[in-house]
Amino acid sequence: MSMQASDLVIPDVALWAMRFRLTPQQAIFVEAYRQDFDPVKALRIAGFAGRNEKALAMKLLNQRNIQAALKFRNEDLRGRAEEMREAALEWTRDMLEADLSDI
């Protein structure tokens, strides 16, 4: 299945992207890069055009605002994953400790 730029634009993209002063294209690049860590593929998904895609992708990855955005998104999603993990463990614990006579 091919990924499109519109697949990566989620409602909160504008909020975090504005924090790092990213263009919409750069925000899509950040999200696409996080999917499989392929800078050239992320460049294409974001719609950047140029002769030397690899050089342009590396130039984007070396920009401080893009590096900061990548770090922020990774930490944000890691935090969300941890919260979901804790909720799943709590639910599992509740199910294991449940008394059938309470049902």
N, CA, C and O atoms as a Tinker XYZ file with bonds, in Angstrom:
   412  protein
     1  N      0.848000   -1.169000    0.000000    73     2
     2  CA     0.000000    0.000000    0.000000    64     1     3
     3  C      0.895000    1.233000    0.000000    63     2     4     5
     4  O      1.820000    1.336000    0.805000    81     3
     5  N      0.621000    2.151000   -0.889000    73     3     6
     6  CA     1.417000    3.358000   -1.030000    64     5     7
     7  C      0.934000    4.435000   -0.066000    63     6     8     9
     8  O     -0.268000    4.640000    0.102000    81     7
     9  N      1.871000    5.111000    0.556000    73     7    10
    10  CA     1.529000    6.162000    1.501000    64     9    11
    11  C      1.455000    7.494000    0.768000    63    10    12    13
    12  O      2.286000    7.788000   -0.091000    81    11
    13  N      0.476000    8.277000    1.106000    73    11    14
    14  CA     0.293000    9.600000    0.527000    64    13    15
    15  C      0.521000   10.645000    1.608000    63    14    16    17
    16  O      0.415000   10.358000    2.800000    81    15
    17  N      0.835000   11.857000    1.177000    73    15    18
    18  CA     1.048000   12.944000    2.130000    64    17    19
    19  C     -0.184000   13.158000    3.000000    63    18    20    21
    20  O     -0.063000   13.441000    4.192000    81    19
    21  N     -1.366000   13.024000    2.410000    73    19    22
    22  CA    -2.601000   13.249000    3.169000    64    21    23
    23  C     -2.806000   12.205000    4.261000    63    22    24    25
    24  O     -3.524000   12.460000    5.229000    81    23
    25  N     -2.186000   11.031000    4.120000    73    23    26
    26  CA    -2.298000    9.997000    5.144000    64    25    27
    27  C     -1.571000   10.401000    6.425000    63    26    28    29
    28  O     -1.888000    9.904000    7.506000    81    27
    29  N     -0.609000   11.292000    6.304000    73    27    30
    30  CA     0.223000   11.656000    7.438000    64    29    31
    31  C     -0.219000   12.933000    8.123000    63    30    32    33
    32  O      0.268000   13.255000    9.207000    81    31
    33  N     -1.124000   13.656000    7.515000    73    31    34
    34  CA    -1.565000   14.916000    8.097000    64    33    35
    35  C     -2.691000   14.626000    9.064000    63    34    36    37
    36  O     -3.799000   14.275000    8.659000    81    35
    37  N     -2.404000   14.772000   10.333000    73    35    38
    38  CA    -3.391000   14.534000   11.366000    64    37    39
    39  C     -3.731000   15.869000   12.010000    63    38    40    41
    40  O     -2.967000   16.824000   11.875000    81    39
    41  N     -4.847000   15.956000   12.700000    73    39    42
    42  CA    -5.287000   17.252000   13.223000    64    41    43
    43  C     -4.259000   18.007000   14.058000    63    42    44    45
    44  O     -4.219000   19.237000   14.011000    81    43
    45  N     -3.427000   17.299000   14.822000    73    43    46
    46  CA    -2.498000   18.031000   15.683000    64    45    47
    47  C     -1.195000   18.395000   14.995000    63    46    48    49
    48  O     -0.311000   18.981000   15.621000    81    47
    49  N     -1.058000   18.058000   13.709000    73    47    50
    50  CA     0.173000   18.402000   13.004000    64    49    51
    51  C      0.416000   19.899000   13.041000    63    50    52    53
    52  O      1.533000   20.335000   13.318000    81    51
    53  N     -0.595000   20.680000   12.772000    73    51    54
    54  CA    -0.414000   22.132000   12.714000    64    53    55
    55  C      0.100000   22.684000   14.037000    63    54    56    57
    56  O      0.918000   23.604000   14.043000    81    55
    57  N     -0.362000   22.143000   15.147000    73    55    58
    58  CA     0.049000   22.663000   16.451000    64    57    59
    59  C      1.527000   22.422000   16.727000    63    58    60    61
    60  O      2.251000   23.357000   17.069000    81    59
    61  N      1.980000   21.190000   16.585000    73    59    62
    62  CA     3.390000   20.938000   16.868000    64    61    63
    63  C      4.284000   21.506000   15.780000    63    62    64    65
    64  O      5.402000   21.929000   16.071000    81    63
    65  N      3.825000   21.528000   14.536000    73    63    66
    66  CA     4.632000   22.068000   13.442000    64    65    67
    67  C      4.850000   23.568000   13.618000    63    66    68    69
    68  O      5.930000   24.084000   13.330000    81    67
    69  N      3.823000   24.258000   14.089000    73    67    70
    70  CA     3.965000   25.701000   14.314000    64    69    71
    71  C      4.975000   25.972000   15.427000    63    70    72    73
    72  O      5.708000   26.960000   15.383000    81    71
    73  N      5.006000   25.103000   16.405000    73    71    74
    74  CA     5.956000   25.267000   17.511000    64    73    75
    75  C      7.398000   25.280000   17.006000    63    74    76    77
    76  O      8.249000   25.980000   17.555000    81    75
    77  N      7.665000   24.501000   15.955000    73    75    78
    78  CA     9.020000   24.402000   15.408000    64    77    79
    79  C      9.187000   25.184000   14.109000    63    78    80    81
    80  O     10.202000   25.072000   13.422000    81    79
    81  N      8.166000   25.977000   13.790000    73    79    82
    82  CA     8.176000   26.820000   12.591000    64    81    83
    83  C      8.432000   26.014000   11.321000    63    82    84    85
    84  O      9.258000   26.378000   10.483000    81    83
    85  N      7.700000   24.913000   11.207000    73    83    86
    86  CA     7.805000   24.068000   10.024000    64    85    87
    87  C      6.747000   24.457000    9.011000    63    86    88    89
    88  O      5.641000   24.863000    9.369000    81    87
    89  N      7.097000   24.330000    7.759000    73    87    90
    90  CA     6.099000   24.479000    6.710000    64    89    91
    91  C      5.263000   23.203000    6.700000    63    90    92    93
    92  O      5.696000   22.195000    7.258000    81    91
    93  N      4.084000   23.212000    6.087000    73    91    94
    94  CA     3.309000   21.969000    5.996000    64    93    95
    95  C      4.105000   20.843000    5.331000    63    94    96    97
    96  O      4.002000   19.682000    5.728000    81    95
    97  N      4.891000   21.192000    4.326000    73    95    98
    98  CA     5.703000   20.193000    3.633000    64    97    99
    99  C      6.757000   19.599000    4.571000    63    98   100   101
   100  O      6.997000   18.392000    4.551000    81    99
   101  N      7.377000   20.436000    5.381000    73    99   102
   102  CA     8.372000   19.947000    6.338000    64   101   103
   103  C      7.721000   19.075000    7.410000    63   102   104   105
   104  O      8.305000   18.078000    7.834000    81   103
   105  N      6.523000   19.440000    7.847000    73   103   106
   106  CA     5.808000   18.636000    8.846000    64   105   107
   107  C      5.492000   17.256000    8.287000    63   106   108   109
   108  O      5.623000   16.253000    8.988000    81   107
   109  N      5.079000   17.205000    7.034000    73   107   110
   110  CA     4.803000   15.914000    6.396000    64   109   111
   111  C      6.095000   15.114000    6.279000    63   110   112   113
   112  O      6.092000   13.900000    6.483000    81   111
   113  N      7.198000   15.785000    5.953000    73   111   114
   114  CA     8.501000   15.117000    5.879000    64   113   115
   115  C      8.848000   14.479000    7.225000    63   114   116   117
   116  O      9.291000   13.332000    7.276000    81   115
   117  N      8.647000   15.224000    8.311000    73   115   118
   118  CA     8.953000   14.709000    9.655000    64   117   119
   119  C      8.126000   13.459000    9.940000    63   118   120   121
   120  O      8.667000   12.451000   10.396000    81   119
   121  N      6.830000   13.514000    9.678000    73   119   122
   122  CA     5.970000   12.356000    9.946000    64   121   123
   123  C      6.322000   11.178000    9.041000    63   122   124   125
   124  O      6.336000   10.032000    9.491000    81   123
   125  N      6.603000   11.451000    7.780000    73   123   126
   126  CA     6.958000   10.376000    6.848000    64   125   127
   127  C      8.293000    9.752000    7.239000    63   126   128   129
   128  O      8.451000    8.534000    7.158000    81   127
   129  N      9.243000   10.560000    7.656000    73   127   130
   130  CA    10.546000   10.042000    8.069000    64   129   131
   131  C     10.407000    9.136000    9.288000    63   130   132   133
   132  O     11.096000    8.121000    9.391000    81   131
   133  N      9.528000    9.496000   10.199000    73   131   134
   134  CA     9.316000    8.688000   11.401000    64   133   135
   135  C      8.718000    7.321000   11.082000    63   134   136   137
   136  O      8.870000    6.384000   11.866000    81   135
   137  N      8.039000    7.193000    9.941000    73   135   138
   138  CA     7.398000    5.927000    9.589000    64   137   139
   139  C      8.419000    4.811000    9.355000    63   138   140   141
   140  O      8.264000    3.708000    9.879000    81   139
   141  N      9.467000    5.098000    8.567000    73   139   142
   142  CA    10.438000    4.034000    8.279000    64   141   143
   143  C     11.883000    4.531000    8.212000    63   142   144   145
   144  O     12.776000    3.793000    7.796000    81   143
   145  N     12.108000    5.767000    8.616000    73   143   146
   146  CA    13.448000    6.347000    8.685000    64   145   147
   147  C     14.182000    6.304000    7.345000    63   146   148   149
   148  O     15.398000    6.122000    7.298000    81   147
   149  N     13.433000    6.473000    6.264000    73   147   150
   150  CA    14.006000    6.560000    4.922000    64   149   151
   151  C     13.862000    8.006000    4.462000    63   150   152   153
   152  O     12.769000    8.421000    4.076000    81   151
   153  N     14.955000    8.789000    4.496000    73   151   154
   154  CA    14.836000   10.216000    4.186000    64   153   155
   155  C     14.402000   10.506000    2.755000    63   154   156   157
   156  O     13.658000   11.459000    2.524000    81   155
   157  N     14.849000    9.711000    1.795000    73   155   158
   158  CA    14.473000    9.951000    0.398000    64   157   159
   159  C     12.991000    9.653000    0.188000    63   158   160   161
   160  O     12.299000   10.403000   -0.500000    81   159
   161  N     12.506000    8.576000    0.770000    73   159   162
   162  CA    11.081000    8.250000    0.668000    64   161   163
   163  C     10.242000    9.338000    1.338000    63   162   164   165
   164  O      9.206000    9.739000    0.807000    81   163
   165  N     10.683000    9.811000    2.492000    73   163   166
   166  CA     9.969000   10.883000    3.194000    64   165   167
   167  C      9.940000   12.154000    2.354000    63   166   168   169
   168  O      8.938000   12.868000    2.326000    81   167
   169  N     11.037000   12.427000    1.677000    73   167   170
   170  CA    11.125000   13.596000    0.804000    64   169   171
   171  C     10.082000   13.517000   -0.304000    63   170   172   173
   172  O      9.393000   14.496000   -0.594000    81   171
   173  N      9.973000   12.348000   -0.918000    73   171   174
   174  CA     8.993000   12.153000   -2.002000    64   173   175
   175  C      7.566000   12.267000   -1.482000    63   174   176   177
   176  O      6.723000   12.901000   -2.117000    81   175
   177  N      7.291000   11.660000   -0.337000    73   175   178
   178  CA     5.942000   11.713000    0.236000    64   177   179
   179  C      5.552000   13.155000    0.538000    63   178   180   181
   180  O      4.404000   13.549000    0.335000    81   179
   181  N      6.505000   13.934000    1.021000    73   179   182
   182  CA     6.231000   15.333000    1.360000    64   181   183
   183  C      6.098000   16.216000    0.124000    63   182   184   185
   184  O      5.650000   17.359000    0.218000    81   183
   185  N      6.485000   15.686000   -1.031000    73   183   186
   186  CA     6.311000   16.443000   -2.269000    64   185   187
   187  C      7.458000   17.365000   -2.627000    63   186   188   189
   188  O      7.297000   18.254000   -3.463000    81   187
   189  N      8.609000   17.172000   -2.011000    73   187   190
   190  CA     9.771000   17.979000   -2.385000    64   189   191
   191  C     10.285000   17.501000   -3.735000    63   190   192   193
   192  O     10.240000   16.309000   -4.036000    81   191
   193  N     10.772000   18.429000   -4.542000    73   191   194
   194  CA    11.314000   18.086000   -5.855000    64   193   195
   195  C     12.731000   18.627000   -5.957000    63   194   196   197
   196  O     13.057000   19.679000   -5.407000    81   195
   197  N     13.548000   17.899000   -6.658000    73   195   198
   198  CA    14.922000   18.342000   -6.864000    64   197   199
   199  C     15.710000   17.272000   -7.574000    63   198   200   201
   200  O     15.269000   16.129000   -7.695000    81   199
   201  N     16.871000   17.651000   -8.039000    73   199   202
   202  CA    17.706000   16.699000   -8.779000    64   201   203
   203  C     18.347000   15.672000   -7.854000    63   202   204   205
   204  O     18.284000   14.470000   -8.113000    81   203
   205  N     18.951000   16.140000   -6.794000    73   203   206
   206  CA    19.654000   15.238000   -5.888000    64   205   207
   207  C     18.815000   15.057000   -4.625000    63   206   208   209
   208  O     18.969000   15.792000   -3.649000    81   207
   209  N     17.931000   14.071000   -4.663000    73   207   210
   210  CA    17.001000   13.855000   -3.549000    64   209   211
   211  C     17.719000   13.524000   -2.248000    63   210   212   213
   212  O     17.336000   14.000000   -1.179000    81   211
   213  N     18.759000   12.707000   -2.347000    73   211   214
   214  CA    19.467000   12.301000   -1.133000    64   213   215
   215  C     20.111000   13.512000   -0.450000    63   214   216   217
   216  O     20.048000   13.641000    0.772000    81   215
   217  N     20.721000   14.387000   -1.229000    73   215   218
   218  CA    21.357000   15.581000   -0.657000    64   217   219
   219  C     20.310000   16.503000   -0.035000    63   218   220   221
   220  O     20.534000   17.059000    1.040000    81   219
   221  N     19.175000   16.667000   -0.702000    73   219   222
   222  CA    18.110000   17.519000   -0.168000    64   221   223
   223  C     17.541000   16.923000    1.119000    63   222   224   225
   224  O     17.267000   17.644000    2.079000    81   223
   225  N     17.366000   15.599000    1.129000    73   223   226
   226  CA    16.854000   14.927000    2.327000    64   225   227
   227  C     17.819000   15.109000    3.493000    63   226   228   229
   228  O     17.393000   15.368000    4.619000    81   227
   229  N     19.112000   14.974000    3.229000    73   227   230
   230  CA    20.100000   15.135000    4.300000    64   229   231
   231  C     20.136000   16.592000    4.769000    63   230   232   233
   232  O     20.326000   16.863000    5.955000    81   231
   233  N     19.954000   17.524000    3.835000    73   231   234
   234  CA    19.916000   18.942000    4.206000    64   233   235
   235  C     18.741000   19.207000    5.149000    63   234   236   237
   236  O     18.880000   19.928000    6.136000    81   235
   237  N     17.589000   18.621000    4.838000    73   235   238
   238  CA    16.421000   18.777000    5.709000    64   237   239
   239  C     16.684000   18.169000    7.083000    63   238   240   241
   240  O     16.384000   18.781000    8.108000    81   239
   241  N     17.245000   16.965000    7.097000    73   239   242
   242  CA    17.505000   16.293000    8.375000    64   241   243
   243  C     18.525000   17.037000    9.233000    63   242   244   245
   244  O     18.533000   16.881000   10.454000    81   243
   245  N     19.372000   17.832000    8.619000    73   243   246
   246  CA    20.377000   18.586000    9.371000    64   245   247
   247  C     19.870000   19.931000    9.879000    63   246   248   249
   248  O     20.576000   20.616000   10.618000    81   247
   249  N     18.668000   20.313000    9.497000    73   247   250
   250  CA    18.112000   21.573000    9.987000    64   249   251
   251  C     17.716000   21.410000   11.454000    63   250   252   253
   252  O     17.102000   20.415000   11.839000    81   251
   253  N     18.075000   22.395000   12.252000    73   251   254
   254  CA    17.820000   22.310000   13.698000    64   253   255
   255  C     16.337000   22.181000   14.020000    63   254   256   257
   256  O     15.956000   21.417000   14.908000    81   255
   257  N     15.497000   22.926000   13.302000    73   255   258
   258  CA    14.069000   22.863000   13.622000    64   257   259
   259  C     13.482000   21.489000   13.281000    63   258   260   261
   260  O     12.584000   21.015000   13.977000    81   259
   261  N     13.970000   20.860000   12.241000    73   259   262
   262  CA    13.478000   19.521000   11.892000    64   261   263
   263  C     13.999000   18.498000   12.893000    63   262   264   265
   264  O     13.261000   17.597000   13.291000    81   263
   265  N     15.250000   18.622000   13.304000    73   263   266
   266  CA    15.789000   17.726000   14.331000    64   265   267
   267  C     15.005000   17.861000   15.634000    63   266   268   269
   268  O     14.685000   16.867000   16.284000    81   267
   269  N     14.703000   19.098000   16.004000    73   267   270
   270  CA    13.939000   19.335000   17.238000    64   269   271
   271  C     12.529000   18.765000   17.117000    63   270   272   273
   272  O     12.005000   18.195000   18.074000    81   271
   273  N     11.915000   18.916000   15.945000    73   271   274
   274  CA    10.566000   18.382000   15.729000    64   273   275
   275  C     10.574000   16.859000   15.792000    63   274   276   277
   276  O      9.673000   16.260000   16.381000    81   275
   277  N     11.572000   16.230000   15.197000    73   275   278
   278  CA    11.681000   14.768000   15.256000    64   277   279
   279  C     11.836000   14.295000   16.701000    63   278   280   281
   280  O     11.201000   13.325000   17.113000    81   279
   281  N     12.669000   14.973000   17.455000    73   279   282
   282  CA    12.870000   14.600000   18.862000    64   281   283
   283  C     11.568000   14.756000   19.643000    63   282   284   285
   284  O     11.195000   13.881000   20.425000    81   283
   285  N     10.884000   15.876000   19.425000    73   283   286
   286  CA     9.624000   16.132000   20.113000    64   285   287
   287  C      8.588000   15.065000   19.777000    63   286   288   289
   288  O      7.947000   14.520000   20.676000    81   287
   289  N      8.419000   14.761000   18.489000    73   287   290
   290  CA     7.419000   13.771000   18.080000    64   289   291
   291  C      7.748000   12.399000   18.653000    63   290   292   293
   292  O      6.850000   11.687000   19.103000    81   291
   293  N      9.019000   12.022000   18.644000    73   291   294
   294  CA     9.403000   10.725000   19.202000    64   293   295
   295  C      9.105000   10.657000   20.694000    63   294   296   297
   296  O      8.581000    9.653000   21.177000    81   295
   297  N      9.436000   11.716000   21.428000    73   295   298
   298  CA     9.168000   11.736000   22.870000    64   297   299
   299  C      7.671000   11.754000   23.150000    63   298   300   301
   300  O      7.198000   11.088000   24.071000    81   299
   301  N      6.928000   12.517000   22.355000    73   299   302
   302  CA     5.477000   12.599000   22.521000    64   301   303
   303  C      4.829000   11.236000   22.300000    63   302   304   305
   304  O      4.004000   10.796000   23.100000    81   303
   305  N      5.204000   10.579000   21.224000    73   303   306
   306  CA     4.601000    9.284000   20.930000    64   305   307
   307  C      5.073000    8.208000   21.899000    63   306   308   309
   308  O      4.321000    7.286000   22.215000    81   307
   309  N      6.303000    8.318000   22.370000    73   307   310
   310  CA     6.789000    7.368000   23.380000    64   309   311
   311  C      5.964000    7.515000   24.660000    63   310   312   313
   312  O      5.609000    6.521000   25.293000    81   311
   313  N      5.664000    8.751000   25.033000    73   311   314
   314  CA     4.833000    9.005000   26.217000    64   313   315
   315  C      3.433000    8.454000   26.054000    63   314   316   317
   316  O      2.879000    7.861000   26.980000    81   315
   317  N      2.857000    8.649000   24.872000    73   315   318
   318  CA     1.515000    8.114000   24.612000    64   317   319
   319  C      1.516000    6.589000   24.663000    63   318   320   321
   320  O      0.590000    5.977000   25.197000    81   319
   321  N      2.560000    5.984000   24.105000    73   319   322
   322  CA     2.655000    4.523000   24.117000    64   321   323
   323  C      2.776000    4.005000   25.547000    63   322   324   325
   324  O      2.192000    2.978000   25.892000    81   323
   325  N      3.527000    4.711000   26.368000    73   323   326
   326  CA     3.688000    4.311000   27.773000    64   325   327
   327  C      2.356000    4.393000   28.515000    63   326   328   329
   328  O      2.029000    3.513000   29.310000    81   327
   329  N      1.587000    5.457000   28.253000    73   327   330
   330  CA     0.270000    5.592000   28.882000    64   329   331
   331  C     -0.654000    4.450000   28.457000    63   330   332   333
   332  O     -1.376000    3.890000   29.283000    81   331
   333  N     -0.629000    4.109000   27.174000    73   331   334
   334  CA    -1.474000    3.018000   26.682000    64   333   335
   335  C     -1.035000    1.688000   27.282000    63   334   336   337
   336  O     -1.870000    0.846000   27.613000    81   335
   337  N      0.268000    1.499000   27.421000    73   335   338
   338  CA     0.790000    0.271000   28.014000    64   337   339
   339  C      0.319000    0.138000   29.457000    63   338   340   341
   340  O     -0.118000   -0.933000   29.878000    81   339
   341  N      0.409000    1.232000   30.212000    73   339   342
   342  CA    -0.030000    1.217000   31.606000    64   341   343
   343  C     -1.524000    0.917000   31.708000    63   342   344   345
   344  O     -1.944000    0.153000   32.577000    81   343
   345  N     -2.321000    1.509000   30.831000    73   343   346
   346  CA    -3.769000    1.269000   30.844000    64   345   347
   347  C     -4.073000   -0.193000   30.518000    63   346   348   349
   348  O     -4.948000   -0.801000   31.135000    81   347
   349  N     -3.352000   -0.754000   29.550000    73   347   350
   350  CA    -3.567000   -2.153000   29.179000    64   349   351
   351  C     -3.170000   -3.085000   30.322000    63   350   352   353
   352  O     -3.862000   -4.066000   30.593000    81   351
   353  N     -2.067000   -2.783000   30.986000    73   351   354
   354  CA    -1.641000   -3.604000   32.123000    64   353   355
   355  C     -2.638000   -3.525000   33.272000    63   354   356   357
   356  O     -2.929000   -4.533000   33.916000    81   355
   357  N     -3.158000   -2.334000   33.527000    73   355   358
   358  CA    -4.144000   -2.164000   34.592000    64   357   359
   359  C     -5.420000   -2.943000   34.275000    63   358   360   361
   360  O     -5.978000   -3.603000   35.151000    81   359
   361  N     -5.881000   -2.868000   33.032000    73   359   362
   362  CA    -7.079000   -3.604000   32.620000    64   361   363
   363  C     -6.848000   -5.106000   32.765000    63   362   364   365
   364  O     -7.712000   -5.827000   33.263000    81   363
   365  N     -5.671000   -5.577000   32.325000    73   363   366
   366  CA    -5.350000   -7.001000   32.422000    64   365   367
   367  C     -5.308000   -7.440000   33.880000    63   366   368   369
   368  O     -5.823000   -8.502000   34.230000    81   367
   369  N     -4.700000   -6.629000   34.718000    73   367   370
   370  CA    -4.631000   -6.944000   36.151000    64   369   371
   371  C     -6.033000   -7.014000   36.750000    63   370   372   373
   372  O     -6.330000   -7.914000   37.535000    81   371
   373  N     -6.891000   -6.070000   36.384000    73   371   374
   374  CA    -8.268000   -6.071000   36.878000    64   373   375
   375  C     -9.010000   -7.335000   36.443000    63   374   376   377
   376  O     -9.762000   -7.918000   37.224000    81   375
   377  N     -8.800000   -7.751000   35.208000    73   375   378
   378  CA    -9.468000   -8.957000   34.706000    64   377   379
   379  C     -8.969000  -10.203000   35.433000    63   378   380   381
   380  O     -9.753000  -11.095000   35.756000    81   379
   381  N     -7.670000  -10.260000   35.686000    73   379   382
   382  CA    -7.107000  -11.425000   36.365000    64   381   383
   383  C     -7.535000  -11.506000   37.825000    63   382   384   385
   384  O     -7.660000  -12.597000   38.381000    81   383
   385  N     -7.756000  -10.361000   38.439000    73   383   386
   386  CA    -8.136000  -10.330000   39.848000    64   385   387
   387  C     -9.647000  -10.330000   40.055000    63   386   388   389
   388  O    -10.122000  -10.369000   41.190000    81   387
   389  N    -10.393000  -10.286000   38.968000    73   387   390
   390  CA   -11.855000  -10.216000   39.078000    64   389   391
   391  C    -12.410000  -11.528000   39.632000    63   390   392   393
   392  O    -11.880000  -12.609000   39.375000    81   391
   393  N    -13.463000  -11.402000   40.380000    73   391   394
   394  CA   -14.141000  -12.562000   40.947000    64   393   395
   395  C    -15.349000  -12.860000   40.062000    63   394   396   397
   396  O    -16.159000  -11.974000   39.791000    81   395
   397  N    -15.465000  -14.093000   39.617000    73   395   398
   398  CA   -16.571000  -14.461000   38.729000    64   397   399
   399  C    -17.932000  -14.249000   39.381000    63   398   400   401
   400  O    -18.923000  -14.038000   38.682000    81   399
   401  N    -17.993000  -14.301000   40.682000    73   399   402
   402  CA   -19.278000  -14.102000   41.359000    64   401   403
   403  C    -19.735000  -12.643000   41.290000    63   402   404   405
   404  O    -20.901000  -12.350000   41.551000    81   403
   405  N    -18.829000  -11.730000   40.942000    73   403   406
   406  CA   -19.184000  -10.316000   40.804000    64   405   407
   407  C    -19.886000  -10.021000   39.479000    63   406   408   409
   408  O    -20.454000   -8.944000   39.299000    81   407
   409  N    -19.844000  -10.958000   38.574000    73   407   410
   410  CA   -20.423000  -10.726000   37.238000    64   409   411
   411  C    -21.911000  -10.953000   37.247000    63   410   412
   412  O    -22.565000  -10.805000   36.215000    81   411
